[in-house]
């Protein structure tokens, strides 16, 4: 039985599709006795894609959430790009600072991967 928690970091707007595909593919590998969790965390200019996602990307983001994945955005980065949290689609959650969330989650056993 595998119990794995994977954290995928998207720090560039061009890397969203790679990150989401990796997250979905990771979840597809689950066997009957596996416990797999996946989170995506985005910061820097990657947050600019979150209010103007193209349909293929948004459909995959919705699928990830339906498959019990989680998607977090850095509130500091949102402020830097003047994006109000109220404008974000419902698939996104926020954390105050991505750098702190990444450190905390790694300390809690999440394995880090950069998209």
N, C-alpha and C positions, 0 to 999 in steps of 0.2 A: 504494500500500500504506500503510495507516494502522497505526501502532504507538502505541497509547494505553494509559495506565495511569490508571484512575479510582479515587479514594479517596472513599468516601461516609461522612460523619460523622453518626452518630445520637447525639444528646445528650439526647433526650427520649423517654420510653417510648412516647408516642403516635405517634412518627414511624417506628417500626420497619417497618411495612408499606410506607410510602412509600419508605424506603431500599432495602428488598429488591426491591420492584417496579422501582425505577430501576436497580438493579444487573442484574437479569435482563433488562430491556429493553435496556440498554446492550450486553450480550453478544449479544443477538439481532440487533443491527445489523451484526455482523461479516460482511464479504464474504470471498470465497475467499482473498484475499491479505492480509487484515487480521490484526493481532496485538493482541487486546484482553485486558486484565487488569482485574479489579475486586476491590477490597477494601472491606469495611465495617469501620469502627472505632466502638465504642460506649463512652460513658462517662457520668458523672453518673447520673441516675435511670433512664436507659435500660437499665442492666444488671439492674434488677429484673425486667424482662420475660423474662430469659434462663432462669429456672428455672420459669416458669409460662407458657410460650408457649401460645397457643391453637393448635389443629390447623392452621388455614389458614396462620398465620404460620410454624409449625414446618415444614410441608411446603414452603413457599417457601425457607426457610433451607436445608433439605436439598437442594433442587433447585439452589440457588446453589452449594453445595459440590460437588455432582455435576458442575456445569458449570465447575468449576475456579475458582470464586470463593473468597475467603477472608473469614472473619469473626473479628474480634479484639475482645476486651473489655479494658477498663482494670483492672488488678489493684488499683490504688488505689481505684477506685470500688467494686469488689467488696468490698474490706475495709470501706469506709465503710458499706455496706449489709449487712455481716456475711454475705456469700454466700461459701461455700467453693468453691474451684475444682473440687473433687471432685464437687460437686452439678450441675455444668454438663453439658448434653448434648454429645455428641462433635463437634458441628458448630462449636463455639467454640474459639478459641485465645486466649491472653492476651498482653498486653504489660505491662511494669511501670507505665508511665504513658502514657496516650493522648496527652497534649499533646506529649510528646517523640517518640512514634512518628509523629504527624502531621507534625511539623517535619522529622524525618529522611526520611520518605517523600516529602514535597514537595521536599526538597533532592535527592532521587533521581529526580525527574521525574514523580511522581504528581500528577495534577490533582485539586484539592480541590473537593468539592461537599457542601453540608450538606443532610441530608434534612429 
